């Protein structure tokens, strides 16, 4: 499944999806969105969606309260996003 944990317009994002169901989201605002797999979040199964090449809320994303392994994965994803943005 997918569950959004942080992003610029959390109120407009759908609730977590059901397990093993297709799920799509249309993002209305640029920025970074953090999502995770609810049952595997503790193991670091999460990702970022960057909309419009806009990293303006990356610090907020980095401050999301997560278990240690997930936090470590998030910091790696943030470094990757920053590196990708610099190379464009």
JOPESUL-V184129 format. One record per residue. SS is DSSP state (H for helix, E for strand, C for the rest). D_LAST is the distance of its C-alpha to the last C-alpha in whole Angstrom. Layout:
ss: {SS SS}
d_last: {D_LAST D_LAST}
//
This chain:
ss: {C C E E E E C C C H H H C C C C C C C C C C C C C C C C C C E E E E E E C H H H H H H C C E E E E E E C C C C C C H H H H H C C C C C H H H H H H H H H H H H H H H H H H H C C}
d_last: {31 28 29 26 27 25 22 22 25 27 30 29 28 31 33 32 33 36 35 35 34 31 29 27 25 24 22 23 21 17 16 17 20 21 24 26 29 32 35 32 30 32 31 27 27 24 20 18 17 14 14 13 9 12 13 16 18 17 20 22 21 22 25 26 30 30 32 31 29 27 26 25 23 21 20 19 17 16 15 13 11 10 9 7 5 6 4 0}
//
